[in-house]
């Protein structure tokens, strides 16, 4: 697997309903939850260059 660069971890507690929604979205896209959340966080801080797997359709849905 190619390197995704220098990374660190964040641990967060989220409502059960949010976790389940993330799980379902990841399963539908064949993504790991950690990469999905990392992509969303990169978008939230304006670092679209660091988004690895979410496609343009998902970017527009979360805007």
N, C-alpha and C positions, 0 to 999 in steps of 0.2 A: 504494500500500500504506500503511495507517495506521501511524503511529509506534508502536514498541514501548517507547518511553521511553528514558531514559538507560541505556546499556549499555556494557559493557567486554568484553574477550576474555580467555579462559583457554586456554592451550595445554597439552595433556597427551598423554603417550604411554600407550597402553593395549595389552594383549595383542591379537594379531591376531584371536583368537577372539571377544573382546569387541567389537572394531570390526565384525566380520562380523555378530554378533548385532544390534548397533545398526543397521547398514545394512538388514538384513532387516526389523526392526520398523518402521523409518521408511518403507521401501518399501511395506509392507503398510498403513500408515496414511496414506500420501501426505504425509509430513512431511519437512522438512529435518532432517538430523542435528543441526545446531547448535541448532535450536529444541527438539528432543527432549531433548538433553543439558541445555539451559538449564532446561527444565521439570523434569527430574529433580533438578537441583541446587537449584532453588527449593523443591521438596518436601523435599529432604534438610535444608534449613535452616529448615523450618517456614514458608516464605513461599508458601503455596498461593494467595495473592492475585496472585502474579506468574506463575502457571502459565497459559500462553496457549493451548496446543493439546491437551495430554493430557486425555482425558476421565476420568470417574469410574471406569470399568472399569479403565483403566490404573493409576490411583492405587491401587486395591485390590490389583492384581497386584504392585506394587512395594513394598507395605507389609510 
